Amino acid sequence: MSSFQALRTQYASLLKRFLASTKDFDVLTTIPPDHSAESETLYVLDSSFNPPTRAHLRIATTALLEKPQPRPRLLLLLATQNADKPSKPASFEDRLVMMELFARDLRSHLASTPAYSALGLTHTVESLPLIDIGVTKKPYFVDKAVAIETSDSYPVPLEQIHLVGYDTLIRIFNSKYYPPEHTLKPLETLFSKHRLRVTMRPSGEWGGREEQEEFVAALARGDRENEGGHKEWAQRIKLVNGRAPTDEPVSSTRAREAIQSAPQDLDFLVPDQVRQFVLSENPYAGGS
């Protein structure tokens, strides 16, 4: 479709300009383009979006519905730290296109959600969230938060609520990512201003619900103080339920596999406009 091609061309140009700049973070597009609105809270969904799925949709929807705001704001964030290498299996510009299509899908989904109406918000364009499509050159979580905070894209102060999975929480608290001292001290910048909303992922790899809750409880008890972790940080971490055990598992990997072998499964794996794009443009041709 020509509209998809136009979007790809647009994002290829915006991405090229960003990579040539000295910026560590930039907002490429806002859906809809409204730069006058100000929010006190910025929800941040940082992912590879390869492709965006209905799991991303659920994470964003439940967060945006949790605390009523006149005009919530969500940042979809893509890290380009490996942009000097081929992006596989979908190019960065294709992922950015899918992020915009996902943003449109999310706004439509919210508008049709009974819970959205129950919050007392009218179903008008003005009440739906602003969704930013952003990019960063920073590979590490803490550095991304600082890059967003120190950019001129948002008013200061602005609380960031990062929407992450339990696996990301484990990585954030792994001191090996914070050389040269390899302590948790660098997290002070993050937790002094921002929060984490963590989707639990009970599994053989990450343990059950009780084990995942214990990770945060241990932090609250002071068990990580010898590494530089403060017990007060636990108050800024909220654990929330993920998919129900009876729900079909949804992941970007499964979506990529479905494109090749079971395209009918895309109906429950990815939102509508994203599905149209992957079927029409086949950004995963040549491998999954």
Protein Blocks (a to p, Z undefined) as FASTA:
>chain_A
ZZlmmmmmmmmmmmmmmmmmmbfbdcfbdcdddfkbccfbdcddddfkiacdfklmmmmm
mmmmmpgcfbdcddddddfklmmpccdfbdfklmmmmmmmmmmmmmmmmmmpmklmmnop
acdfklpccddddddfbfbfklmmmmmmmmckbccdddddddddfklmmmmmmmklmcfk
opaklmmmmmmmmccdddddddfknopfklmmmmmmmmmnopmmmnopafklmmmcccdd
dddfkbccddfklmmmmmmmmmmlmmmmpcfklmmmmmmnopmgoiZZ
